[in-house]
């Protein structure tokens, strides 16, 4: 599928339509496979774990069945457990890395994509905490100007996606990705300066951190935090429910990154999370987090 080809101001060719390749079939990879296939476009989902791919397809099917605005024609999603190959990238316009929040792993994947993907292909990181400027530090890429961040949220009903470049990102590609995201049903936001946590997560991190600090000090219980949060802001979920949904191990990875990048970040929230994780409490995915999810509907526990 060759798709539509457009040129940027320098006359370089960029594929604006075609398949989207997603590397990593976890929570965000599944969410993106659902969104990018919503308008009929083909998606290729790559992961090293067979079970992860099977679970991803089941998740996407459920999301499609539960969609409030179902697509007229869903795009085909193909899965692959093989290592990333040049052949899997030749008919795509966009490759998105959705691997776990570990910087060396993200750097390895971005470097590999840059090596294998044709020059016209845009490369995006879906990292929630590492901006593309941080990921690129020390990397010797052939085409650094085609790399950017494009981070979205969970659940899919949240349509916001934040697009952020770096000092050398082609401005044409920023516009291209923003436009294509809008067509796919996202609500795109352009992060105009390098920002750890983009726009929303930068503010949300402070809420999570203060929640964990209050819990560590015995100020309140998780249920009380969520109840008052929802009462005041009329939010469907509170901070503890949201952290359980994301996964407490992921929350800790993000907090560790903020602590390494900024001075004055308190250690108590991270200590509190480490104790929960050591006790096997990872959130919904382990059946236990701030709440007990075993044998209950995870959407109805507060």
VOTORMAR-342556 format. One record per residue (C-alpha): residue in one letter; x, y, z. Coordinates in steps of 0.2 Angstrom, whole numbers, padded with zeros to 4 digits, always signed. Layout:
<drenlums>
AXYZ
...
</drenlums>
This chain:
<drenlums>
X+0000+0000+0000
X+0009+0015-0006
X-0002+0028+0001
X-0002+0047-0002
X+0015+0055-0003
X+0018+0074+0002
X+0034+0084+0002
X+0040+0096+0015
X+0048+0113+0013
X+0065+0105+0008
X+0057+0094-0005
X+0059+0078+0005
X+0046+0064+0002
X+0036+0059+0016
X+0022+0046+0016
X+0006+0054+0024
X-0005+0038+0022
X-0002+0020+0024
X+0001+0007+0038
X+0006+0012+0055
X+0018+0000+0064
X+0017-0001+0083
X+0031-0009+0093
X+0025-0015+0110
X+0008-0023+0113
X+0006-0018+0131
X-0008-0006+0137
X-0003+0009+0126
X+0001-0002+0111
X-0016-0010+0111
X-0024+0007+0113
X-0015+0014+0098
X-0019-0001+0088
X-0037+0002+0091
X-0036+0021+0087
X-0025+0020+0072
X-0036+0006+0064
X-0052+0016+0068
X-0053+0024+0051
X-0049+0008+0041
X-0030+0010+0040
X-0019-0005+0042
X-0009-0008+0058
X+0005-0019+0062
X+0008-0024+0080
X+0025-0031+0085
X+0030-0039+0101
X+0042-0052+0107
X+0029-0061+0118
X+0016-0071+0109
X+0003-0070+0124
X+0005-0051+0124
X+0000-0051+0106
X-0015-0062+0109
X-0021-0052+0123
X-0019-0036+0113
X-0030-0043+0099
X-0043-0048+0112
X-0042-0030+0120
X-0044-0021+0103
X-0059-0032+0099
X-0068-0028+0116
X-0064-0009+0113
X-0072-0010+0096
X-0087-0019+0103
X-0089-0006+0117
X-0085+0009+0106
X-0098+0023+0107
X-0094+0029+0089
X-0090+0013+0080
X-0081+0014+0064
X-0089+0010+0048
X-0074-0001+0043
X-0061-0006+0055
X-0043-0007+0048
X-0034-0024+0048
X-0022-0027+0063
X-0008-0039+0059
X+0003-0046+0073
X+0021-0051+0072
X+0032-0060+0086
X+0048-0059+0074
X+0062-0046+0078
X+0060-0030+0069
X+0064-0032+0051
X+0067-0019+0037
X+0053-0028+0027
X+0040-0024+0041
X+0044-0005+0039
X+0044-0003+0020
X+0025+0001+0018
X+0022+0012+0033
X+0022+0031+0036
X+0023+0030+0055
X+0032+0019+0067
X+0028+0021+0086
X+0038+0014+0100
X+0027+0008+0115
X+0040-0002+0125
X+0041-0001+0144
X+0047+0015+0152
X+0066+0011+0152
X+0077+0023+0144
X+0091+0011+0137
X+0077+0000+0129
X+0069+0015+0121
X+0085+0021+0114
X+0089+0004+0107
X+0072+0003+0099
X+0073+0021+0091
X+0091+0017+0085
X+0085+0001+0077
X+0070+0009+0069
X+0081+0023+0062
X+0093+0010+0054
X+0079+0000+0046
X+0065+0012+0041
X+0065+0021+0024
X+0070+0039+0026
X+0052+0045+0022
X+0045+0036+0038
X+0041+0046+0053
X+0047+0039+0070
X+0037+0043+0086
X+0040+0038+0104
X+0024+0036+0115
X+0034+0037+0131
X+0024+0045+0145
X+0039+0052+0155
X+0055+0053+0143
X+0054+0067+0130
X+0062+0063+0113
X+0076+0075+0117
X+0081+0064+0132
X+0079+0048+0122
X+0091+0055+0108
X+0105+0060+0120
X+0121+0050+0114
X+0112+0042+0099
X+0120+0043+0082
X+0105+0043+0071
X+0105+0044+0052
X+0089+0055+0051
X+0086+0063+0068
X+0075+0076+0060
X+0061+0063+0058
X+0060+0058+0076
X+0047+0065+0088
X+0036+0061+0104
X+0018+0057+0102
X+0010+0052+0119
X-0008+0047+0121
X-0018+0041+0136
X-0029+0027+0143
X-0043+0023+0142
X-0046+0026+0123
X-0061+0037+0128
X-0048+0050+0132
X-0043+0056+0115
X-0029+0068+0119
X-0012+0065+0111
X+0003+0077+0114
X+0015+0079+0100
X+0032+0086+0105
X+0048+0088+0094
X+0066+0092+0098
X+0078+0105+0091
X+0080+0096+0075
X+0063+0089+0071
X+0056+0094+0054
X+0042+0106+0057
X+0033+0099+0043
X+0032+0082+0051
X+0025+0090+0067
X+0011+0097+0057
X+0009+0081+0047
X+0007+0070+0063
X-0005+0083+0071
X-0016+0083+0056
X-0016+0064+0054
X-0020+0062+0073
X-0035+0073+0071
X-0041+0063+0056
X-0040+0047+0067
X-0051+0054+0080
X-0037+0060+0092
X-0038+0077+0100
X-0020+0083+0096
X-0010+0096+0107
X+0007+0103+0101
X+0020+0104+0115
X+0030+0119+0109
X+0045+0117+0121
X+0054+0102+0128
X+0044+0098+0144
X+0047+0082+0155
X+0029+0075+0156
X+0023+0085+0141
X+0008+0096+0147
X-0004+0085+0156
X+0008+0072+0164
X+0019+0086+0171
X+0004+0093+0181
X-0003+0075+0184
X+0014+0070+0192
X+0012+0083+0205
X-0005+0077+0210
X+0001+0059+0211
X+0016+0063+0221
X+0006+0073+0233
X-0007+0059+0235
X+0007+0047+0239
X+0015+0059+0251
X-0001+0061+0260
X-0004+0042+0261
X+0014+0039+0267
X+0010+0052+0281
X-0006+0043+0286
X-0016+0059+0282
X-0030+0048+0274
X-0034+0032+0265
X-0034+0029+0246
X-0053+0028+0247
X-0054+0045+0255
X-0042+0053+0243
X-0052+0046+0228
X-0069+0051+0236
X-0064+0069+0240
X-0055+0071+0223
X-0071+0065+0213
X-0082+0075+0225
X-0073+0092+0221
X-0068+0089+0203
X-0082+0078+0197
X-0070+0066+0190
X-0075+0048+0187
X-0059+0042+0195
X-0048+0047+0209
X-0029+0047+0209
X-0027+0030+0217
X-0039+0022+0205
X-0030+0030+0191
X-0013+0024+0197
X-0020+0006+0199
X-0026+0007+0181
X-0009+0013+0175
X+0001+0000+0185
X+0011+0005+0201
X+0027-0001+0194
X+0025+0011+0179
X+0021+0025+0191
X+0037+0021+0200
X+0047+0021+0184
X+0040+0038+0180
X+0043+0045+0198
X+0061+0039+0197
X+0064+0048+0181
X+0057+0064+0188
X+0068+0062+0203
X+0083+0060+0192
X+0079+0075+0181
X+0074+0087+0195
X+0081+0092+0212
X+0070+0093+0227
X+0058+0078+0223
X+0053+0070+0239
X+0058+0052+0242
X+0043+0047+0252
X+0031+0044+0238
X+0044+0032+0229
X+0047+0023+0245
X+0028+0021+0248
X+0027+0014+0230
X+0042+0002+0232
X+0034-0006+0248
X+0017-0009+0238
X+0026-0017+0223
X+0037-0028+0235
X+0021-0034+0242
X+0015-0039+0225
X+0003-0024+0223
X+0004-0018+0205
X-0014-0012+0203
X-0027-0020+0192
X-0015-0030+0182
X-0010-0040+0198
X-0027-0040+0206
X-0021-0029+0220
X-0016-0011+0222
X-0024+0002+0232
X-0039-0008+0230
X-0043-0027+0228
X-0049-0032+0211
X-0050-0051+0212
X-0068-0057+0209
X-0075-0039+0207
X-0078-0028+0193
X-0063-0016+0192
X-0074-0002+0187
X-0085-0003+0202
X-0075-0004+0218
X-0075+0014+0226
</drenlums>
